Amino acid sequence: MGWVLPGSDFLTDAVKAAKESEIAVIFVGSSYNVESEGFDRKDLNLPADQVNLIKEVAKINPKTIVVLNSGAAVLMSDWIDEVPVLLESWFPGQDAGHPITDILFGNHNPSGRLTTTFPKS
């Protein structure tokens, strides 16, 4: 997360793709640089570029799904009311694509209770 091809404008490309798509799926979250078992996070914020991506894509495509990869709660007050679907995937590992796809396509119901409280503000 956070790597951009030199010479590209990631946000512009993402907004263009969202405009041309029936549904937009955005994967955001933290990485081992931000959160780990060996140290605490400094705050509950997602990186600002990820928050901006969610907000800009959700403006263009009202069917925006956010898939959140994190080991703990994050603040969502800047964007949660702009997206109809949020899927918390925690840190699912290298084979995450299969279960996430099953959930997004309705092949599996991810119902259940979170073990952590996610503050709205």
N, C-alpha and C positions, 0 to 999 in steps of 0.2 A: 504494500500500500504506500502510496505517496511517490512512486517512481513515474516520471513522465518522459516520454520519448523526446529527445532533444529536437527543438524546432517545431514541436506540436503545441496546440492549445487545447489541453485536455477538457477544460470546462466547456469551451465552444463546441468541441466534438461531441461531448456527452449531451448537451442541450439539443444539438441538431439530431442526434440519434433518438432522443426521447420524443422529439417533435414528430418524427417519422414512424414511431412505434406505437402499437396498441397498448402495450404495458412496458413500463420501465422498471428494471430491477437494479438496485444500487447496493453494492457490498461495501460496508464501512466498518471501522472498528480500530482496535489497538493492536499493537504488535509487542514482541518481546523487548523492544526498545522503550516502551511506555509502561508495560505491566509485566510482572514476573513474580514467581514465588520468592525470589531473593530480595525484592524491594517493593516499596509502596509507590503508588502513583502520586503525583503532586496535586492532582485535582480530578474531577469527574468529567472534564470536558473531552469531547472528540476533537481531533485536530480541526482547526478553523477551515481548512480547504475542504474537508469532508462535509462539514455543516453547510458550507456554501454550495457544494455540489448537490446535496439533498434539496436545499431550498430552491435552487435554480431549476433543477429537473422537475420538482413537484409543481412549480409554477407553470411549466409547459405541458406536463402530462399528469392529469389528476389521478391516473392509475399507476402511481409510483409505489413500488414495494421496496422497503429498506430491510436488508439482511445485515444484522449487527453481529460482528465477531468481537466478543470481549470476554474477559474473565470475571468481570464485575459490572456493577451498575455504571451507566453514563448519563450525563444530563441530556435531555431531549427537548427541553422547553422551547427552543428556537425553531423546531421543525415538526414535532410530533403531531400537531393538529393539521399539518399540511399533507400528511400521507395516510392512506387508508389501511395500510398493512405494515406491520413491523414483525419480523421474525428474528428472535434471539437465537443464534446458533452456538453461542459460547465459543470455545476454541475446538472445533470438531475434528481437526487433523487433516491429513492429506487426502482422504477419501470423502471429504465433506460434500462434494458435488452430487453424489448419488442421493443421500437422504434429503438434502435441501431441494433438489429437483423433485423428488417424490412429494414433498410437502407443497411446493409451489404449484405442481400440476394436480394436486388433490388426491394423490394416490395414498397418502398417509395423513392422518389428522394429528397435528402436534399439540393437541389439547393437554392441559395439565397446569400445574401451579409452579410459578418460579420460586426458587429457593432464596431469592434475594429481592429486596424492595428496590425498585427503580424510581427515583424521585422525579416528579414532573417538573419541579422547579427547585 
